């Protein structure tokens, strides 16, 4: 019997390589103290090397255009903005405020490329943050000074413009971090107020009408689909813990939810457990950093704030791999040394949870 050249009777099949186990990892939410993007990039990437998730820092201390709202507004296509005493306003043509925001973001991306280029083993993943379409509409103003959220057409245009702009942004980030998998965090800090209809008008005498939940989901879906088409490997929506619409976010196609844990109800925990069982990610804001000068909690205590409800909900230890651990909020109000200590503590918490996951 003739044998093929690729297989003989005495050959032993070569086993397929074993993939690295999925682990609990750490990241932070984006805002960072100070005005030095080089220092920020080096600290963040030094503390959050693989398997953790480093991120492109936002440095609001630098002023106009470096805030989260202005930074995201600089990505809009065919919509321009400027700054007025009451905040960012949609205008007919780009001016110095928009140019400053775009320049600041480009500088940060170029610096990131330089820092990554000097690393021996760059992290495999990189995260960027965007203000979500509903909170963007709540923060931007029309010509008359009223919030864009008041107008359905304006809300639709903002979501479409953002979706059109994210592809170019992710392309620039991918060029700065060759081979890195790009993760995107969509921030919706105003979503509870948007859906509840509690955001005040410019006069302050009444509130804006609530946005229908289905419209919110459609806006997220539009942006998420654009991010996915641009190559994002994971997309989460970050929300406050109060009245967060978990179901609508996940139905819009998000891979997971980022939420502080400090005030979650039993019902919310059950919703999150169901999401984990369905294969979604939970970015757990387990490390409370609301008081920058406070002593950080012990690793064991933070681990227990996650492990206790995990057990109570009947989730297996192996499913802890669905977690990323984060601070409860951004770190812009901290000192650089304090913010660095937070990242260190988060990686320690992730290590503690990984030990539980391994049994």
Steps between C-alpha positions, in 0.01 A plus 500: 500500500641835396524765771457866434803720561317696766411211729671176596392219726745595775430875502354645820240772440626840608260646757350838426643782712308564817351850500581728788227485763264794510581705808353771715670819388520862612453835333391853590233721350709758312526834688852549641663778706749757377586650164783277378384235250847342485508437874140378492565252219814362664336454841184342363681260270753418770233410751256335259718275288362175359264341584353826632349777289693828461309797364546830322477750786272803509667799670224753575744719700640617166183704447260559212490210257660250737175436686310184407219690328724718285726207416211295365344801327826541308425167328164608360468508121330803339416644842718770655506627858635789701502598867258747655460600867236229537705228327562345159271625219432366151601760239518535122876493453807387697678753719793514737334290774435208267848529350648492850302187589606324181862604545507375858364160403744468210788589731392232748482236227845595368649486850337162556667374183839621624456337842385171349787510251750512787352197679661156473169313526200726445170400657275299270191716564430873513187687610359831387200687639215688331212703640185312395243653264234570768736669747659683208159639402439595863831688515497679166287812447313637199534855364232624740687364802262211560640150532502297178318230694178698461481439126449157344669605175803629689526178699484296181760717326741478795476120514551472122789746504671314783455167322655654188799630694606200706650308209768758434574525871550127544715490187735763647516317832569168327787660306646625829474153656584252223348160561313603816139398543291816545240505777247785519321636806190708424427733792138588575517685835172686436293204385282464810399868481453481121260207528323639807449848357669682787760707312412871538443734208732796453260720700490253786123539537410163352662176390555348158266227387633148554654319205322173414700193595474354151650815351790475745559139399490595131761772558730259680453239230598750231824592677580145611456366146733772368762417764474131420543570129808709585662204675412535870528158664304587815250778567355581840265775612590670828206622708431625854357248742166681537225384261742370240317338203707182485259307277479771234876543491558131443220472245672778303799270450741602775739231619460606861424765758730710718332607824600598855406236757450728802119527478381215278168347603432127520296527181788667317739232617259238365491679164878510487524133595265416214719701265812313616325167448413616147868561427516876564777685685466687829739786566454525873570834667605321816763742632332807650717803424249778569728644772845543340674556833351190664705188567427237237303199627679172558522259207312230691213739574463603137513139385224416748272776363496304175533144622213519750224592250658267243450207738154613608383514139627150435762603247794257480851614585604424142267776373707762683694520174215719371623777728716802454552695821501879489483794740153632580570815296772684309826598666538862384444628855791298639870581505712303250645292785154428642366406157798269449429334834142438386623316190735290714219410737273405210754253361534352850123459519499330160771261623291419808194424289707284266610289794132440584423419137769234502346346812 
